[in-house]
Amino acid sequence: MSTTTTSPGSRKRRPPTRSGPKLNSHLTEQFRELRLPMFREHFESQAERAVAEPLNHTEYLSELTDLECQARRESRIARLMRQSRLPSSKTWHNFKWTRLPLQVTRQLESLRDGSFLDRRENLLLFGKPGSGKSHCLCALGEQLVHQGRSILFTTCSLLVQDLLVAKRDLRLAKLIKRLLRFDGLIIDDLGYVQQSRDEMEVLFTLLAERYERGSVMLTSNLPFSKWEQIFKDAMTTAAAIDRLVHHSVILELNVSSYRLENAKKPDTSQAGKKTKSAKK
């Protein structure tokens, strides 16, 4: 029985280890190719930190991965915020929650985690003009976006116009399908402006298609008893209410108009000017 021996010269040799600037340059290109910008920007500084602290290989990799994940989360939230069309002036932190009943504030607070979107529940806010309905929904929408949820804000009048144009161009189904991709659809001021029958028909079509497939979040200054003014006939009105109320959270903002309250406040700046002029 013969044995095979391998001469030292015939053994497969490992390529020489790259180090220093050459290796760093190679890694930079690889991270660029893999689209890992945080790895590309921070692998050298994190390596220096790993030596100084020290960190083992797994901890070093974890630190880099955390930076990459955080950057991607922030990028996604920024993209979702742009897509949401939420007004930047109506945020959670600049709304005066003390104006609302404590129970309503607590209910809105409980909705911030977005679990109602997973259950395909609707959120319906009713109240007089100026009561803060729009701000509430926009503020909640902003918080949901920060949870990574896809939200779209639109007024009812703009929405029905878009739907009508899509129907005219034979692409209504395509538009509704695109709207269904959003976790939450905010429809502001339902009933604030009287719409035509054609406009309400396309809106009802959207609500019917979205039923139990995605959450609708809307504001209205009209109670359900007056919704026949919106949908023009009793049967369509009942069908629309039925689809919205089933699996829903209904909140009433029984407060006075915020704008009216501000209008009634004395103008302290003018009063100060009059005082100064009197002293002169």
C-alpha positions as CSV (number, residue, x, y, z in Angstrom):
1,M,0.0,0.0,0.0
2,S,1.5,3.3,-1.1
3,T,1.1,6.6,0.6
4,T,0.9,9.9,-1.2
5,T,2.9,12.7,0.1
6,T,2.5,16.3,-0.8
7,S,5.5,18.4,-1.2
8,P,5.6,21.8,0.5
9,G,5.7,23.5,-2.8
10,S,2.5,21.9,-4.0
11,R,0.3,22.9,-1.0
12,K,-2.4,25.5,-1.6
13,R,-1.2,28.7,0.0
14,R,-3.5,31.3,1.5
15,P,-3.2,34.7,-0.1
16,P,-1.1,37.2,1.8
17,T,-3.2,39.2,4.4
18,R,-4.0,42.7,3.3
19,S,-3.7,45.3,6.0
20,G,-3.6,49.0,6.6
21,P,-4.9,51.5,4.0
22,K,-5.2,48.9,1.3
23,L,-7.5,46.7,3.3
24,N,-9.6,49.7,4.5
25,S,-10.0,50.9,0.9
26,H,-11.1,47.4,-0.1
27,L,-13.7,47.3,2.7
28,T,-14.9,50.7,1.8
29,E,-15.7,49.6,-1.8
30,Q,-17.3,46.4,-0.6
31,F,-19.6,48.3,1.8
32,R,-20.5,50.7,-1.0
33,E,-21.4,47.7,-3.2
34,L,-23.5,46.2,-0.4
35,R,-25.1,49.5,0.3
36,L,-24.1,49.7,3.9
37,P,-23.3,53.4,4.3
38,M,-23.0,53.3,8.1
39,F,-20.5,50.4,7.9
40,R,-18.5,52.4,5.3
41,E,-18.4,55.6,7.3
42,H,-17.8,54.1,10.8
43,F,-15.9,50.8,10.5
44,E,-12.5,52.4,11.0
45,S,-13.6,54.6,14.0
46,Q,-15.4,51.6,15.6
47,A,-12.3,49.4,15.1
48,E,-10.2,52.0,17.0
49,R,-12.9,52.0,19.7
50,A,-12.9,48.2,19.9
51,V,-9.1,48.3,20.5
52,A,-9.3,51.0,23.1
53,E,-12.2,49.7,25.2
54,P,-11.7,46.7,24.3
55,L,-14.6,45.1,22.3
56,N,-14.5,41.6,21.0
57,H,-15.3,40.8,17.3
58,T,-19.0,40.1,18.0
59,E,-19.4,43.4,20.0
60,Y,-17.6,45.3,17.3
61,L,-19.9,43.9,14.6
62,S,-23.0,44.5,16.8
63,E,-22.1,48.2,17.2
64,L,-21.7,48.7,13.4
65,T,-25.0,46.8,12.8
66,D,-26.9,49.0,15.3
67,L,-25.7,52.1,13.5
68,E,-26.8,50.7,10.1
69,C,-30.2,49.6,11.4
70,Q,-30.8,53.0,13.1
71,A,-29.9,54.9,10.0
72,R,-32.3,52.7,7.9
73,R,-35.1,53.3,10.4
74,E,-34.6,57.0,10.3
75,S,-34.5,57.0,6.5
76,R,-37.7,54.9,6.3
77,I,-39.5,57.2,8.7
78,A,-38.4,60.3,6.7
79,R,-39.7,58.7,3.5
80,L,-43.0,57.7,5.2
81,M,-43.4,61.3,6.5
82,R,-42.9,62.7,3.0
83,Q,-45.5,60.3,1.6
84,S,-48.0,61.0,4.3
85,R,-48.6,64.6,3.3
86,L,-49.3,65.4,6.9
87,P,-49.2,69.2,7.6
88,S,-46.0,69.8,9.5
89,S,-47.6,72.4,11.8
90,K,-50.0,69.9,13.4
91,T,-47.9,67.7,15.6
92,W,-48.5,65.8,18.8
93,H,-46.4,68.1,20.9
94,N,-47.9,71.4,19.9
95,F,-51.5,70.4,20.5
96,K,-53.2,71.7,23.7
97,W,-54.4,68.4,25.1
98,T,-55.8,70.1,28.2
99,R,-58.6,71.4,26.0
100,L,-60.0,67.9,25.5
101,P,-61.9,65.7,28.0
102,L,-59.5,63.5,29.9
103,Q,-61.1,60.3,28.6
104,V,-60.7,61.4,25.0
105,T,-57.0,62.3,25.6
106,R,-56.4,58.9,27.2
107,Q,-58.1,57.1,24.3
108,L,-55.9,59.0,21.7
109,E,-52.9,58.2,23.8
110,S,-53.7,54.5,23.7
111,L,-53.9,54.6,19.9
112,R,-50.3,55.8,19.5
113,D,-49.0,52.3,19.4
114,G,-50.9,51.6,16.1
115,S,-52.3,48.3,17.1
116,F,-55.8,49.4,15.9
117,L,-54.3,49.5,12.4
118,D,-53.4,45.9,12.7
119,R,-57.0,45.1,13.6
120,R,-58.2,47.2,10.6
121,E,-60.2,49.4,13.0
122,N,-61.5,52.8,11.9
123,L,-61.2,56.0,13.9
124,L,-64.0,58.6,13.7
125,L,-63.7,62.0,15.2
126,F,-66.8,64.3,15.5
127,G,-67.0,67.8,16.7
128,K,-67.8,71.4,15.8
129,P,-65.6,73.4,13.5
130,G,-62.5,74.6,15.4
131,S,-62.7,71.9,18.1
132,G,-59.3,70.4,17.1
133,K,-60.4,67.3,15.1
134,S,-58.0,67.8,12.3
135,H,-55.1,68.6,14.6
136,C,-55.8,65.5,16.7
137,L,-55.8,63.1,13.7
138,C,-52.7,64.8,12.2
139,A,-50.9,64.5,15.5
140,L,-51.8,60.9,15.8
141,G,-50.8,60.3,12.2
142,E,-47.4,61.8,12.9
143,Q,-46.9,59.4,15.9
144,L,-48.0,56.4,13.8
145,V,-45.5,57.3,11.1
146,H,-42.8,57.4,13.8
147,Q,-43.9,53.8,14.6
148,G,-43.1,52.9,11.0
149,R,-46.7,53.0,9.8
150,S,-47.7,54.2,6.4
151,I,-50.3,57.0,6.6
152,L,-51.9,59.2,4.0
153,F,-53.6,62.5,4.9
154,T,-56.1,64.2,2.5
155,T,-59.1,66.4,2.8
156,C,-62.4,64.9,1.7
157,S,-62.8,67.4,-1.1
158,L,-59.4,66.8,-2.6
159,L,-59.9,63.0,-2.3
160,V,-63.2,62.9,-4.2
161,Q,-61.7,65.1,-6.9
162,D,-58.8,62.7,-7.4
163,L,-61.3,59.8,-7.4
164,L,-63.5,61.5,-10.0
165,V,-60.5,62.2,-12.3
166,A,-59.4,58.5,-11.9
167,K,-62.9,57.3,-12.8
168,R,-63.0,59.6,-15.9
169,D,-59.6,58.2,-17.0
170,L,-60.7,54.6,-16.4
171,R,-58.1,54.1,-13.6
172,L,-60.3,54.3,-10.5
173,A,-59.5,50.7,-9.6
174,K,-55.8,51.4,-9.8
175,L,-56.0,54.5,-7.6
176,I,-58.1,52.6,-5.0
177,K,-55.5,49.8,-5.0
178,R,-52.7,52.3,-4.4
179,L,-54.7,53.8,-1.5
180,L,-55.2,50.4,0.0
181,R,-51.4,50.1,0.5
182,F,-51.5,52.7,3.3
183,D,-52.1,51.3,6.8
184,G,-54.2,54.4,7.6
185,L,-56.1,56.8,5.4
186,I,-56.9,60.1,7.0
187,I,-60.0,61.8,5.4
188,D,-60.4,65.3,6.9
189,D,-63.6,67.3,6.9
190,L,-66.2,64.8,5.7
191,G,-69.4,66.8,5.1
192,Y,-67.7,70.2,5.6
193,V,-68.2,71.0,1.9
194,Q,-71.4,69.7,0.2
195,Q,-70.4,67.2,-2.5
196,S,-72.3,66.1,-5.6
197,R,-73.8,62.7,-6.0
198,D,-71.1,61.6,-8.4
199,E,-68.4,62.6,-5.9
200,M,-70.1,60.7,-3.1
201,E,-70.5,57.6,-5.2
202,V,-66.7,57.4,-5.8
203,L,-66.1,58.0,-2.1
204,F,-68.5,55.3,-1.2
205,T,-66.7,53.0,-3.6
206,L,-63.4,53.7,-1.8
207,L,-64.9,53.1,1.6
208,A,-66.5,49.8,0.5
209,E,-63.2,48.6,-1.0
210,R,-61.3,49.6,2.1
211,Y,-63.8,47.9,4.5
212,E,-61.9,45.4,6.7
213,R,-58.8,45.8,4.5
214,G,-57.4,49.1,6.0
215,S,-58.2,51.7,8.6
216,V,-60.0,54.9,7.8
217,M,-59.4,57.8,10.1
218,L,-61.8,60.7,9.4
219,T,-63.2,63.9,10.9
220,S,-66.7,65.3,10.5
221,N,-68.6,68.2,11.8
222,L,-71.9,66.4,11.1
223,P,-73.4,63.6,13.3
224,F,-74.5,60.4,11.7
225,S,-78.1,61.6,11.8
226,K,-77.2,64.2,9.2
227,W,-75.1,62.1,6.9
228,E,-77.8,61.8,4.3
229,Q,-76.8,65.3,3.4
230,I,-73.4,63.9,2.4
231,F,-74.4,60.6,0.6
232,K,-77.6,62.0,-0.9
233,D,-79.8,58.9,-0.2
234,A,-80.8,56.8,2.8
235,M,-79.6,53.5,1.5
236,T,-76.1,54.7,0.6
237,T,-75.9,56.6,3.8
238,A,-76.8,53.5,5.9
239,A,-74.3,51.4,4.0
240,A,-71.5,53.9,4.4
241,I,-72.1,54.3,8.2
242,D,-72.3,50.5,8.6
243,R,-68.9,50.0,7.0
244,L,-67.3,52.8,9.0
245,V,-68.8,52.0,12.4
246,H,-68.1,48.2,12.3
247,H,-64.7,47.8,14.0
248,S,-64.3,51.4,14.9
249,V,-63.4,53.8,17.7
250,I,-65.7,56.9,17.8
251,L,-64.6,60.0,19.7
252,E,-66.6,63.2,20.2
253,L,-64.7,66.4,20.9
254,N,-67.4,68.4,22.7
255,V,-65.3,71.5,23.2
256,S,-65.6,75.1,21.9
257,S,-63.8,76.4,18.9
258,Y,-60.1,77.0,19.6
259,R,-60.0,79.7,16.9
260,L,-63.0,81.5,18.5
261,E,-61.4,81.3,22.0
262,N,-58.2,82.9,20.6
263,A,-60.3,85.6,18.8
264,K,-62.0,86.5,22.1
265,K,-58.7,86.9,24.0
266,P,-57.5,90.5,24.5
267,D,-54.6,91.6,22.3
268,T,-51.9,92.0,25.0
269,S,-49.5,93.5,22.5
270,Q,-51.9,96.3,21.6
271,A,-52.6,96.9,25.3
272,G,-48.9,97.2,26.0
273,K,-48.5,99.8,23.2
274,K,-51.4,101.9,24.6
275,T,-49.8,101.8,28.1
276,K,-46.5,102.9,26.7
277,S,-48.1,105.8,24.7
278,A,-50.1,106.9,27.8
279,K,-46.9,107.1,29.9
280,K,-45.3,109.4,27.3
